[in-house]
């Protein structure tokens, strides 16, 4: 399936890839991948495990070399230096267990040769300031992930790259990391996030690229991927009786049965209240009327199953 692209409105490109390809022997991990990521966006690389998300991040971060193709950060401008403009979290957080958060961050700053790291600020950003003197070994998995995000923020980056930032976390940990990412994005930092968790991408990202077996299936806004049209679920005691009346209803564009319900798509000029009133006037009083909107998961499954 050929990739689809939704037009972008921002003019400054943070990352541009052109025909990126990564081959491991006979196995192609990424094939002909061309992306445009705009400044200030929260961009999700979405796909099942093995779709090429981590490989893509590894290439654009210089951890592994592309077999072919090119990529360019910040339209080729390297001022300030690239390593200072970016923060990344690609693997499971790995800190010294007997050191506390502040001590671990100081070691990270030494390795990165940072002159004046904002320790207190990044710890407050990830809600660990009150636990800054607690040993890392006493941290929950969610706290460890948040400390790793704090370490990635020490350079005050323009771009934050995260690989599966909520993977393995419990619901509370997922909610905490999600809120931190949203707060970081509101500061104007571009966030690039790889994930296979569809609900999180839908809640966090404004742009998305969908990968399957290393190939790009879709690139554009999350809103553009999810159709704006909604269906209405109609329930009536004698469901089969609704068929003829729905076919003649002026507000109904499409109607199809589903189990004991009818799924109805309305013409743009009409709403559900008008349909309900029309049916009541004809003597059909609904026992169920509910909107069913498409979501990212449904559209994602349509793409990857084709």
Beta strands, then each sheet from edge to edge (+ up, - down):
strand 1: 4-5
strand 2: 13-24
strand 3: 27-38
strand 4: 42-46
strand 5: 68-73
strand 6: 86-89
strand 7: 159-163
strand 8: 190-195
strand 9: 207-212
strand 10: 215-221
strand 11: 230-235
strand 12: 252-258
strand 13: 261-266
strand 14: 288-293
sheet 1: 1+ 10+ 9- 4- 8- 7- 6-
sheet 2: 3+ 2- 5+
sheet 3: 12+ 13- 11+ 14-
end
